Amino acid sequence: MQYDIIDMEEIHVSPKKTALAKQAETIIKNLEKRNMEGYYFETSSSCVEAILSTMPSGSIIGWGGSETLKECGLMDAIHSGSYELLDRSAAKTPEESRQIYGRTVLADYFLMSANAITLDGELINIDGNGNRVACLIQGPSNVIVVAGMNKVVPDTESGVARVRNTASPANAIRLGRNLPCAATGVCHDCLSPECFCCQIVVTRRSMHPGRIKVYLVGEELGY
């Protein structure tokens, strides 16, 4: 399905919104060079509507546990829709969680956000157990990445710094982790037993054209 990404002549919004749209246009062109599709939406509601239109009723859907997906309204829509959601957080035992993850690898769709996206179209993610980045790399037929424009960075180095000093401290506080970054708000490059900065993955290209679709939203979403 094709969407009208942006028509700059028809935009009658604030300079800030126009700048975000132009920035998104740059990212989308660079994603295309990397075998990934990109779309831009000014609001979460329009983004969610577009995503739902691509997922047939009865689709098997997994997700990576994301504040962005909750905030934009996509998870509420999935819960109320005619889909089969594979949710490891609902597992009652470690074995059940493992079985759900095994099914997620073969899901029709995997939903996630990105910790950072470069202007050049690279996706940057830091993960603990690695289930989220594993499904991004290989497994589910389609990967849908939703990200607010607050996650856009100039380059890979800036992206890793953003994850460590913006996203990770906030997540550590949200999860109640006993970590240095939760206490100070900045990364200490720790090796604490509770550290979830275990896997750093930069997706510079998709081997399979169109498998990864990035939905950019002109709002601040997630961490």
C-alpha positions as CSV (number, residue, x, y, z in Angstrom):
1,M,0.0,0.0,0.0
2,Q,1.3,3.4,-0.9
3,Y,0.7,6.6,1.1
4,D,1.1,10.2,0.1
5,I,4.1,11.0,2.2
6,I,4.2,14.7,2.0
7,D,3.4,17.6,-0.4
8,M,5.3,20.6,0.8
9,E,3.3,23.0,-1.2
10,E,0.1,22.0,0.6
11,I,1.4,22.3,4.1
12,H,0.0,25.2,6.0
13,V,1.4,24.6,9.5
14,S,4.0,26.1,11.8
15,P,7.7,26.3,10.8
16,K,8.5,23.6,13.4
17,K,6.0,21.2,11.8
18,T,7.2,22.0,8.4
19,A,10.8,21.4,9.5
20,L,9.8,18.0,10.9
21,A,8.1,17.0,7.7
22,K,11.1,18.0,5.6
23,Q,13.4,16.0,8.0
24,A,11.1,13.0,7.7
25,E,11.2,13.3,3.9
26,T,15.0,13.0,4.0
27,I,14.9,10.0,6.3
28,I,12.3,8.2,4.1
29,K,14.4,8.7,1.0
30,N,17.4,7.2,2.8
31,L,15.4,4.3,4.2
32,E,14.4,3.4,0.6
33,K,18.1,3.1,-0.3
34,R,18.4,0.6,2.6
35,N,15.5,-1.6,1.4
36,M,13.2,-0.2,4.1
37,E,9.9,1.6,3.6
38,G,9.2,4.9,5.4
39,Y,6.1,7.0,6.0
40,Y,5.4,10.2,7.8
41,F,2.3,11.2,9.7
42,E,1.7,14.4,11.6
43,T,-0.4,12.8,14.2
44,S,-0.5,9.4,16.1
45,S,-4.1,8.9,15.2
46,S,-3.5,9.1,11.4
47,C,-0.4,6.8,11.8
48,V,-2.4,4.2,13.7
49,E,-5.2,4.2,11.2
50,A,-2.7,3.6,8.4
51,I,-1.0,0.8,10.2
52,L,-4.3,-1.0,10.9
53,S,-5.3,-0.7,7.3
54,T,-2.3,-2.9,6.4
55,M,-2.9,-5.8,8.8
56,P,-5.7,-8.2,7.8
57,S,-8.2,-9.4,10.4
58,G,-6.9,-12.5,12.2
59,S,-3.2,-11.6,11.8
60,I,-0.8,-13.0,14.3
61,I,1.0,-10.1,16.0
62,G,3.9,-9.9,18.3
63,W,5.4,-6.8,19.9
64,G,8.6,-5.7,21.6
65,G,7.2,-3.9,24.7
66,S,7.3,-0.2,23.8
67,E,6.0,2.9,25.5
68,T,5.8,4.5,22.0
69,L,3.3,1.9,20.9
70,K,1.2,2.5,24.0
71,E,1.3,6.3,23.8
72,C,0.3,6.5,20.1
73,G,-2.7,4.3,20.7
74,L,-1.7,1.4,18.5
75,M,-1.7,-1.2,21.3
76,D,-5.2,-0.2,22.4
77,A,-6.4,-0.6,18.8
78,I,-4.7,-4.0,18.6
79,H,-6.3,-5.2,21.8
80,S,-9.8,-4.2,20.6
81,G,-9.3,-5.5,17.1
82,S,-9.7,-8.9,15.5
83,Y,-6.1,-10.0,15.9
84,E,-4.1,-12.6,17.8
85,L,-1.7,-10.8,20.0
86,L,1.3,-12.7,21.3
87,D,2.2,-10.9,24.5
88,R,5.0,-12.3,26.6
89,S,4.1,-10.0,29.5
90,A,1.0,-12.1,30.0
91,A,2.9,-15.3,30.5
92,K,2.6,-16.9,34.0
93,T,5.8,-18.9,33.9
94,P,9.2,-18.6,32.2
95,E,8.4,-21.6,30.1
96,E,5.2,-20.0,28.8
97,S,7.1,-16.9,28.0
98,R,9.6,-18.9,26.0
99,Q,6.8,-20.6,24.1
100,I,5.2,-17.2,23.3
101,Y,8.5,-15.9,22.1
102,G,8.9,-19.0,19.8
103,R,5.6,-18.2,18.2
104,T,6.5,-14.5,17.9
105,V,9.4,-15.4,15.6
106,L,6.9,-16.8,13.1
107,A,4.3,-14.0,13.5
108,D,2.7,-12.2,10.6
109,Y,3.7,-8.8,12.1
110,F,6.1,-7.6,14.8
111,L,5.5,-4.2,16.3
112,M,8.2,-2.1,17.9
113,S,9.8,1.3,18.2
114,A,13.4,2.3,17.7
115,N,15.6,3.8,20.3
116,A,17.0,6.2,17.6
117,I,16.9,6.7,13.9
118,T,19.6,8.6,12.0
119,L,18.9,11.1,9.2
120,D,20.7,8.7,6.9
121,G,18.1,6.0,7.6
122,E,19.8,3.7,10.1
123,L,17.9,2.2,13.1
124,I,19.7,2.0,16.4
125,N,18.5,-0.2,19.3
126,I,19.8,-1.3,22.6
127,D,18.2,-4.4,24.2
128,G,18.5,-6.6,27.3
129,N,17.3,-10.1,26.5
130,G,17.6,-9.4,22.8
131,N,14.2,-10.7,21.8
132,R,13.2,-7.3,20.3
133,V,16.2,-6.9,18.2
134,A,16.2,-10.6,17.2
135,C,12.8,-10.2,15.7
136,L,13.8,-7.0,14.0
137,I,16.7,-8.8,12.4
138,Q,15.0,-12.1,11.4
139,G,11.8,-14.0,11.9
140,P,8.4,-12.2,11.6
141,S,7.1,-11.6,8.0
142,N,6.7,-7.9,8.6
143,V,8.3,-5.5,11.1
144,I,6.5,-2.2,11.8
145,V,8.6,0.4,13.6
146,V,6.8,3.4,15.0
147,A,8.9,6.4,16.2
148,G,8.2,9.9,17.2
149,M,10.5,12.5,15.6
150,N,12.1,13.1,19.0
151,K,14.1,10.0,18.3
152,V,15.8,11.4,15.2
153,V,19.6,11.9,15.5
154,P,22.3,13.2,13.1
155,D,24.4,10.0,13.0
156,T,25.0,6.6,14.6
157,E,27.3,7.9,17.3
158,S,24.7,10.4,18.3
159,G,22.1,7.6,18.3
160,V,24.0,5.4,20.7
161,A,24.6,8.4,23.0
162,R,20.9,9.2,22.8
163,V,19.9,5.7,23.8
164,R,22.4,5.6,26.7
165,N,21.7,9.0,28.1
166,T,18.1,9.6,27.3
167,A,16.2,6.4,26.7
168,S,18.0,4.0,29.1
169,P,17.9,6.2,32.2
170,A,14.2,6.8,31.7
171,N,13.5,3.1,31.2
172,A,15.6,2.2,34.2
173,I,13.5,4.5,36.4
174,R,10.2,3.2,34.8
175,L,11.2,-0.4,35.5
176,G,12.5,0.3,39.0
177,R,16.0,-1.0,38.2
178,N,18.8,-0.5,40.7
179,L,21.2,1.1,38.2
180,P,23.6,4.1,38.2
181,C,21.7,5.7,35.3
182,A,18.5,5.6,37.3
183,A,20.2,7.5,40.1
184,T,22.0,10.1,38.0
185,G,20.1,10.3,34.7
186,V,23.2,9.5,32.6
187,C,24.9,6.4,31.4
188,H,27.9,5.0,33.4
189,D,28.7,2.2,31.0
190,C,28.0,-0.1,33.8
191,L,28.1,-3.9,34.0
192,S,25.5,-4.1,36.8
193,P,23.6,-7.4,37.2
194,E,20.4,-5.4,36.4
195,C,21.8,-3.7,33.3
196,F,19.7,-4.1,30.2
197,C,22.1,-2.4,27.8
198,C,23.3,-5.8,26.6
199,Q,22.9,-5.7,22.8
200,I,23.6,-2.7,20.7
201,V,22.2,-3.2,17.1
202,V,22.5,-0.9,14.2
203,T,20.3,-1.8,11.3
204,R,22.0,-0.2,8.3
205,R,20.1,-2.2,5.6
206,S,17.4,-4.8,5.3
207,M,18.1,-7.9,3.2
208,H,14.5,-8.2,2.3
209,P,12.9,-5.2,0.5
210,G,9.9,-3.8,2.3
211,R,10.0,-6.2,5.3
212,I,10.8,-3.3,7.7
213,K,8.4,-0.4,7.5
214,V,9.2,2.7,9.6
215,Y,6.3,5.0,10.6
216,L,7.5,8.4,11.7
217,V,5.2,10.6,13.7
218,G,5.5,14.4,14.1
219,E,5.0,14.0,17.9
220,E,7.2,13.3,20.9
221,L,6.6,9.6,21.7
222,G,8.3,7.3,24.1
223,Y,11.8,7.7,25.4
